[in-house]
């Protein structure tokens, strides 16, 4: 079974979401392919660089045909790093806390 960074088991539904996302991505050209560094929110990266990359990554996500699928996966998997589906970890946390309110 796949585990996340924190060692939590990812359930089968989440695994299927991820597999579907990867399959769809391989069939299309998606903005994050080859630009992974723009989507990284790791705290070890210089804060100024993260501030520069975040709006670029979000703009690329806004043009991606898989943005909804990507966000769905990130929410289900409780991804704590990176820009997924045009959202930061903090924005996803807010969505999960208040699912009825848009982020």
DSSP file (Angstrom, degrees, kcal/mol; ACC not computed):
  #  RESIDUE AA STRUCTURE BP1 BP2  ACC     N-H-->O    O-->H-N    N-H-->O    O-->H-N    TCO  KAPPA ALPHA  PHI   PSI    X-CA   Y-CA   Z-CA
    1    1 A X              0   0    0      0, 0.0     2,-0.2     0, 0.0    10,-0.1   0.000 360.0 360.0 360.0 143.0    0.0    0.0    0.0
    2    2 A X        -     0   0    0      8,-0.3     8,-2.0     9,-0.0     2,-0.3  -0.493 360.0-158.8 -74.8 143.3    1.2    3.5   -0.8
    3    3 A X  B     -A    9   0A   0      6,-0.2     6,-0.2    -2,-0.2     2,-0.1  -0.917  10.2-128.8-122.2 153.4    2.0    5.8    2.2
    4    4 A X    >   -     0   0    0      4,-2.0     3,-2.0    -2,-0.3    74,-0.0  -0.255  44.1 -84.1 -85.8-179.4    2.1    9.6    2.3
    5    5 A X  T 3  S+     0   0    0      1,-0.3    -1,-0.1     2,-0.1    74,-0.0   0.851 131.7  49.6 -53.6 -37.9    5.0   11.6    3.8
    6    6 A X  T 3  S-     0   0    0      2,-0.1    -1,-0.3     1,-0.0     3,-0.1   0.364 120.5-107.8 -88.5   6.1    3.6   11.2    7.3
    7    7 A X    <   +     0   0    0     -3,-2.0     2,-0.3     1,-0.3    -2,-0.1   0.535  68.7 147.2  83.6   6.2    3.2    7.5    6.9
    8    8 A X        -     0   0    0      1,-0.1    -4,-2.0    -5,-0.0    -1,-0.3  -0.563  53.0-113.7 -75.7 137.6   -0.6    7.5    6.6
    9    9 A X  B     -A    3   0A   0     -2,-0.3     2,-0.6    -6,-0.2    -6,-0.2  -0.506  22.3-137.0 -70.0 136.6   -2.0    4.9    4.4
   10   10 A X        -     0   0    0     -8,-2.0    -8,-0.3    -2,-0.2    67,-0.1  -0.850  25.9-125.5 -93.6 123.7   -3.7    6.2    1.3
   11   11 A X     >  -     0   0    0     -2,-0.6     4,-2.2     1,-0.1     3,-0.2  -0.120  23.1-102.6 -69.4 169.1   -7.0    4.4    0.7
   12   12 A X  H  > S+     0   0    0      1,-0.2     4,-2.6     2,-0.2     5,-0.2   0.847 119.0  57.5 -62.3 -36.5   -7.8    2.6   -2.5
   13   13 A X  H  > S+     0   0    0      2,-0.2     4,-2.1     1,-0.2    -1,-0.2   0.927 109.3  45.3 -60.5 -44.2  -10.2    5.4   -3.7
   14   14 A X  H  > S+     0   0    0     -3,-0.2     4,-2.5     2,-0.2    -2,-0.2   0.902 111.0  53.3 -66.3 -41.1   -7.4    7.9   -3.5
   15   15 A X  H  X S+     0   0    0     -4,-2.2     4,-2.7     1,-0.2    -1,-0.2   0.913 109.2  49.0 -59.8 -42.6   -4.9    5.6   -5.2
   16   16 A X  H  X S+     0   0    0     -4,-2.6     4,-2.8     2,-0.2    -1,-0.2   0.894 108.8  53.1 -65.3 -39.1   -7.4    5.2   -8.0
   17   17 A X  H  X S+     0   0    0     -4,-2.1     4,-2.4     2,-0.2    -2,-0.2   0.932 111.7  46.1 -58.9 -44.9   -7.8    8.9   -8.3
   18   18 A X  H  X S+     0   0    0     -4,-2.5     4,-2.7     2,-0.2    -2,-0.2   0.917 112.2  49.6 -65.4 -44.0   -4.0    9.3   -8.5
   19   19 A X  H  X S+     0   0    0     -4,-2.7     4,-2.5     1,-0.2    -1,-0.2   0.906 112.1  48.9 -62.2 -40.9   -3.7    6.5  -11.1
   20   20 A X  H  X S+     0   0    0     -4,-2.8     4,-2.8     2,-0.2     5,-0.2   0.914 111.0  50.5 -63.3 -42.2   -6.5    8.1  -13.2
   21   21 A X  H  X S+     0   0    0     -4,-2.4     4,-2.6    -5,-0.2    -2,-0.2   0.925 111.9  46.8 -61.7 -45.7   -4.8   11.5  -13.0
   22   22 A X  H  X S+     0   0    0     -4,-2.7     4,-2.2     2,-0.2    -1,-0.2   0.911 112.6  49.8 -63.5 -42.8   -1.5   10.0  -14.1
   23   23 A X  H  X S+     0   0    0     -4,-2.5     4,-0.9     2,-0.2    -2,-0.2   0.936 113.6  45.1 -62.1 -46.7   -3.1    8.1  -17.0
   24   24 A X  H >X S+     0   0    0     -4,-2.8     3,-0.6     1,-0.2     4,-0.6   0.901 111.8  53.0 -63.6 -40.4   -5.0   11.3  -18.1
   25   25 A X  H >< S+     0   0    0     -4,-2.6     3,-0.9     1,-0.2    -1,-0.2   0.872 105.0  54.4 -63.5 -37.0   -1.8   13.3  -17.8
   26   26 A X  H 3< S+     0   0    0     -4,-2.2    -1,-0.2     1,-0.2    -2,-0.2   0.732 107.5  51.7 -70.2 -19.8    0.2   10.9  -19.9
   27   27 A X  H << S+     0   0    0     -4,-0.9     2,-0.3    -3,-0.6    -1,-0.2   0.563 116.3  39.2 -90.4  -9.7   -2.4   11.3  -22.7
   28   28 A X  S << S-     0   0    0     -3,-0.9     2,-0.7    -4,-0.6     0, 0.0  -0.873  85.7-106.9-133.7 164.0   -2.3   15.1  -22.6
   29   29 A X        -     0   0    0     -2,-0.3     2,-0.4     3,-0.0    -3,-0.1  -0.866  42.3-171.5 -91.6 119.7    0.3   17.8  -22.3
   30   30 A X    >   -     0   0    0     -2,-0.7     3,-1.5    -5,-0.2    31,-0.1  -0.881  29.8-121.5-116.1 148.2   -0.2   19.3  -18.9
   31   31 A X  T 3  S+     0   0    0     -2,-0.4    30,-0.1    29,-0.3    -1,-0.1   0.775 106.6  58.2 -59.8 -30.9    1.5   22.5  -17.6
   32   32 A X  T >  S+     0   0    0      2,-0.1     3,-1.8    28,-0.1     2,-0.4   0.690  78.6 106.3 -77.8 -14.5    3.3   20.9  -14.6
   33   33 A X  T <  S+     0   0    0     -3,-1.5    -4,-0.0     1,-0.3     0, 0.0  -0.494  99.2   1.7 -64.6 120.3    5.1   18.4  -16.8
   34   34 A X  T 3  S+     0   0    0     -2,-0.4    -1,-0.3     1,-0.0     3,-0.1   0.407 123.6  76.5  82.7  -3.3    8.7   19.7  -16.9
   35   35 A X    X>  +     0   0    0     -3,-1.8     3,-2.1     1,-0.1     4,-0.6   0.026  49.0 131.6-124.1  26.1    7.9   22.6  -14.6
   36   36 A X  G >4  +     0   0    0      1,-0.3     3,-1.2    -4,-0.3     4,-0.3   0.781  64.3  66.4 -52.9 -33.4    7.7   20.7  -11.3
   37   37 A X  G >4 S+     0   0    0      1,-0.3     3,-0.8     2,-0.2    -1,-0.3   0.800  95.2  58.2 -61.3 -28.3   10.0   23.2   -9.5
   38   38 A X  G <4 S+     0   0    0     -3,-2.1    19,-0.3     1,-0.2    -1,-0.3   0.759 105.3  50.5 -70.7 -23.7    7.3   25.9   -9.9
   39   39 A X  G << S+     0   0    0     -3,-1.2    44,-2.3    -4,-0.6     2,-0.4   0.364  84.6 110.1 -97.2   3.0    4.8   23.7   -8.0
   40   40 A X    <   +     0   0    0     -3,-0.8    13,-0.1    -4,-0.3    14,-0.1  -0.673  36.0 175.3 -86.0 129.1    7.0   23.0   -5.0
   41   41 A X        +     0   0    0     -2,-0.4    -1,-0.1    12,-0.0    -4,-0.0   0.118  24.8 149.8-115.7  19.3    6.1   24.6   -1.7
   42   42 A X    >   -     0   0    0      1,-0.2     3,-1.9     2,-0.1     8,-0.1  -0.265  51.6-131.2 -57.6 135.5    8.7   23.0    0.4
   43   43 A X  T 3  S+     0   0    0      1,-0.3    -1,-0.2     7,-0.0     4,-0.1   0.684 102.7  69.8 -63.5 -18.6    9.8   25.2    3.3
   44   44 A X  T 3  S+     0   0    0      2,-0.1     2,-0.3     3,-0.0    -1,-0.3   0.649  81.7  91.5 -75.2 -12.6   13.5   24.6    2.5
   45   45 A X  S <  S-     0   0    0     -3,-1.9     5,-0.1     1,-0.1     0, 0.0  -0.648  98.5 -90.8 -82.6 138.4   13.0   26.7   -0.7
   46   46 A X     >  -     0   0    0     -2,-0.3     4,-2.2     1,-0.1     3,-0.2  -0.186  32.1-130.6 -47.3 131.4   13.8   30.4   -0.3
   47   47 A X  H  > S+     0   0    0      1,-0.2     4,-2.3     2,-0.2     5,-0.2   0.848 106.9  53.5 -58.0 -38.0   10.6   32.2    0.7
   48   48 A X  H  > S+     0   0    0      2,-0.2     4,-1.6     1,-0.2    -1,-0.2   0.896 108.4  49.4 -66.1 -39.3   11.1   34.8   -2.1
   49   49 A X  H  > S+     0   0    0     -3,-0.2     4,-2.7     2,-0.2    -2,-0.2   0.908 110.6  50.3 -65.6 -41.3   11.4   32.1   -4.7
   50   50 A X  H  X S+     0   0    0     -4,-2.2     4,-2.6     1,-0.2    -2,-0.2   0.905 108.8  52.1 -62.3 -41.1    8.2   30.5   -3.4
   51   51 A X  H  X S+     0   0    0     -4,-2.3     4,-0.7     1,-0.2    -1,-0.2   0.843 113.2  45.7 -63.9 -32.6    6.4   33.8   -3.6
   52   52 A X  H  X S+     0   0    0     -4,-1.6     4,-0.7    -5,-0.2    -2,-0.2   0.904 116.2  44.2 -74.9 -43.8    7.6   34.2   -7.2
   53   53 A X  H  X S+     0   0    0     -4,-2.7     4,-2.9     1,-0.2     5,-0.2   0.847  98.9  70.7 -73.0 -35.7    6.7   30.6   -8.2
   54   54 A X  H  X S+     0   0    0     -4,-2.6     4,-2.6     1,-0.2     5,-0.2   0.901 100.0  43.4 -55.5 -51.1    3.2   30.3   -6.6
   55   55 A X  H  X S+     0   0    0     -4,-0.7     4,-2.1     1,-0.2    -1,-0.2   0.858 114.7  51.8 -65.3 -30.9    1.3   32.7   -8.9
   56   56 A X  H  X S+     0   0    0     -4,-0.7     4,-2.4     2,-0.2    -2,-0.2   0.943 111.2  46.8 -66.5 -46.6    3.0   31.2  -12.0
   57   57 A X  H  X S+     0   0    0     -4,-2.9     4,-2.5   -19,-0.3    -2,-0.2   0.916 112.4  50.1 -61.2 -43.7    2.1   27.7  -10.9
   58   58 A X  H  X S+     0   0    0     -4,-2.6     4,-2.1    -5,-0.2    -1,-0.2   0.892 109.7  51.0 -63.4 -39.3   -1.5   28.8  -10.2
   59   59 A X  H  X S+     0   0    0     -4,-2.1     4,-0.7     2,-0.2    -1,-0.2   0.918 110.2  49.2 -64.0 -42.9   -1.8   30.4  -13.6
   60   60 A X  H >< S+     0   0    0     -4,-2.4     3,-0.9     1,-0.2     4,-0.4   0.911 110.1  51.9 -61.5 -41.9   -0.5   27.3  -15.3
   61   61 A X  H >< S+     0   0    0     -4,-2.5     3,-1.8     1,-0.2     6,-0.2   0.888 100.9  61.7 -60.3 -39.2   -3.1   25.2  -13.3
   62   62 A X  H 3< S+     0   0    0     -4,-2.1    -1,-0.2     1,-0.3    -2,-0.2   0.740 107.5  44.7 -62.5 -21.4   -5.9   27.5  -14.4
   63   63 A X  T << S+     0   0    0     -3,-0.9     2,-0.3    -4,-0.7    -1,-0.3   0.433  91.2 107.9 -98.8  -1.9   -5.2   26.5  -18.0
   64   64 A X    X   -     0   0    0     -3,-1.8     3,-1.3    -4,-0.4     4,-0.2  -0.600  63.2-146.3 -84.9 134.4   -4.8   22.8  -17.3
   65   65 A X  T 3  S+     0   0    0     -2,-0.3     3,-0.2     1,-0.2     4,-0.2   0.632 100.6  51.8 -70.4 -11.5   -7.6   20.4  -18.4
   66   66 A X  T 3> S+     0   0    0      1,-0.1     4,-2.9     2,-0.1    -1,-0.2   0.220  71.6 113.4-107.5  13.9   -7.0   18.3  -15.3
   67   67 A X  H <> S+     0   0    0     -3,-1.3     4,-2.3    -6,-0.2     5,-0.2   0.885  80.0  46.1 -57.4 -42.6   -7.2   21.0  -12.7
   68   68 A X  H  > S+     0   0    0     -4,-0.2     4,-2.6     2,-0.2    -1,-0.2   0.929 114.5  47.3 -66.5 -44.7  -10.4   19.6  -11.1
   69   69 A X  H  > S+     0   0    0      2,-0.2     4,-2.3     1,-0.2    -2,-0.2   0.895 112.3  50.8 -62.5 -40.2   -9.1   16.0  -11.1
   70   70 A X  H  X S+     0   0    0     -4,-2.9     4,-2.5     2,-0.2    -2,-0.2   0.922 112.1  45.9 -64.1 -45.7   -5.8   17.2   -9.6
   71   71 A X  H  X S+     0   0    0     -4,-2.3     4,-2.5    -5,-0.2     5,-0.2   0.906 110.5  54.0 -64.8 -41.5   -7.5   19.2   -6.8
   72   72 A X  H  X S+     0   0    0     -4,-2.6     4,-2.3     1,-0.2    -2,-0.2   0.922 111.2  45.9 -58.5 -45.1   -9.9   16.2   -6.1
   73   73 A X  H  X S+     0   0    0     -4,-2.3     4,-3.0     2,-0.2     5,-0.3   0.952 111.6  51.2 -61.6 -49.5   -6.8   14.0   -5.7
   74   74 A X  H  X>S+     0   0    0     -4,-2.5     5,-2.2     1,-0.2     4,-0.7   0.874 112.8  45.8 -59.9 -38.8   -5.0   16.5   -3.5
   75   75 A X  H  <5S+     0   0    0     -4,-2.5     3,-0.4     3,-0.2    -1,-0.2   0.922 114.6  46.9 -69.0 -44.1   -8.0   16.9   -1.2
   76   76 A X  H  <5S+     0   0    0     -4,-2.3    -2,-0.2    -5,-0.2    -1,-0.2   0.887 118.3  41.6 -65.3 -38.7   -8.6   13.2   -0.9
   77   77 A X  H  <5S-     0   0    0     -4,-3.0    -1,-0.2    -5,-0.2    -2,-0.2   0.542 104.9-130.3 -84.9  -7.6   -5.0   12.4   -0.3
   78   78 A X  T  <5 -     0   0    0     -4,-0.7    -3,-0.2    -3,-0.4    -4,-0.1   0.926  29.8-159.6  54.3  47.6   -4.6   15.4    2.1
   79   79 A X      < -     0   0    0     -5,-2.2    -1,-0.2    -6,-0.2     5,-0.1  -0.364  14.3-171.0 -58.2 129.3   -1.5   16.5    0.2
   80   80 A X        +     0   0    0     -3,-0.1     2,-0.3    -2,-0.1    -1,-0.1   0.395  62.4  53.2-106.5   1.4    0.5   18.8    2.5
   81   81 A X  S    S+     0   0    0      8,-0.1   -41,-0.1     7,-0.1   -39,-0.0  -0.970  87.5  17.2-135.3 150.2    3.1   20.0    0.0
   82   82 A X  S    S-     0   0    0     -2,-0.3     2,-0.6     1,-0.0   -42,-0.2   0.171  84.5 -66.3  85.5 163.2    3.0   21.6   -3.5
   83   83 A X        +     0   0    0    -44,-2.3     2,-0.4     5,-0.1     5,-0.2  -0.830  55.7 175.3 -88.4 120.7    0.5   23.4   -5.7
   84   84 A X  B >   -B   87   0B   0      3,-1.9     3,-1.5    -2,-0.6   -17,-0.0  -0.998  66.2  -7.7-129.7 127.8   -2.2   20.9   -6.7
   85   85 A X  T 3  S-     0   0    0     -2,-0.4    -1,-0.1     1,-0.3     3,-0.1   0.831 129.2 -56.9  57.4  32.4   -5.2   21.9   -8.7
   86   86 A X  T 3  S+     0   0    0      1,-0.2     2,-0.3   -29,-0.1    -1,-0.3   0.654 114.5 110.9  75.7  16.7   -4.3   25.5   -8.4
   87   87 A X  B <   -B   84   0B   0     -3,-1.5    -3,-1.9    -5,-0.0    -1,-0.2  -0.915  59.6-134.2-126.3 151.2   -4.3   25.5   -4.6
   88   88 A X     >  -     0   0    0     -2,-0.3     4,-2.4    -5,-0.2     5,-0.2  -0.476  38.3-101.4 -88.6 167.3   -1.6   25.8   -1.9
   89   89 A X  H  > S+     0   0    0      1,-0.2     4,-2.2     2,-0.2     5,-0.1   0.892 124.8  51.4 -56.7 -39.1   -1.5   23.5    1.1
   90   90 A X  H  > S+     0   0    0      2,-0.2     4,-2.0     1,-0.2    -1,-0.2   0.910 109.4  49.4 -65.5 -42.0   -3.1   26.2    3.2
   91   91 A X  H  > S+     0   0    0      2,-0.2     4,-2.1     1,-0.2    -2,-0.2   0.896 111.2  49.4 -64.5 -39.6   -5.9   26.7    0.8
   92   92 A X  H  X S+     0   0    0     -4,-2.4     4,-2.6     2,-0.2    -1,-0.2   0.897 108.2  53.6 -66.5 -38.5   -6.6   23.0    0.6
   93   93 A X  H  X S+     0   0    0     -4,-2.2     4,-1.9    -5,-0.2    -1,-0.2   0.907 109.0  49.5 -60.6 -41.3   -6.6   22.9    4.4
   94   94 A X  H  X S+     0   0    0     -4,-2.0     4,-2.2     2,-0.2    -2,-0.2   0.896 109.9  50.9 -64.8 -40.9   -9.3   25.7    4.4
   95   95 A X  H  < S+     0   0    0     -4,-2.1    -2,-0.2     1,-0.2    -1,-0.2   0.921 110.7  48.8 -62.1 -44.0  -11.4   23.8    1.8
   96   96 A X  H  < S+     0   0    0     -4,-2.6     3,-0.5     1,-0.2    -1,-0.2   0.853 113.3  46.9 -67.0 -33.8  -11.2   20.6    3.9
   97   97 A X  H  < S+     0   0    0     -4,-1.9    -1,-0.2     1,-0.2     2,-0.2   0.847 129.2  23.7 -74.1 -34.1  -12.2   22.5    7.1
   98   98 A X    ><  +     0   0    0     -4,-2.2     3,-1.7    -5,-0.2    -1,-0.2  -0.598  69.2 168.3-131.2  70.0  -15.1   24.4    5.3
   99   99 A X  T 3  S+     0   0    0     -3,-0.5    -1,-0.1     1,-0.3    -3,-0.1   0.725  76.8  57.5 -62.4 -21.7  -16.1   22.3    2.3
  100  100 A X  T 3  S+     0   0    0      2,-0.1     2,-0.4    -5,-0.0    -1,-0.3   0.686  99.1  69.3 -81.3 -17.2  -19.3   24.3    1.8
  101  101 A X  S <  S-     0   0    0     -3,-1.7    -3,-0.1    -6,-0.2     2,-0.0  -0.859  86.8-120.6-103.4 132.6  -17.3   27.6    1.4
  102  102 A X              0   0    0     -2,-0.4    -2,-0.1     1,-0.1    -3,-0.0  -0.380 360.0 360.0 -65.5 150.7  -15.1   28.3   -1.6
  103  103 A X              0   0    0     -4,-0.1    -1,-0.1    -2,-0.0    -9,-0.1   0.474 360.0 360.0 -71.4 360.0  -11.4   28.9   -0.8
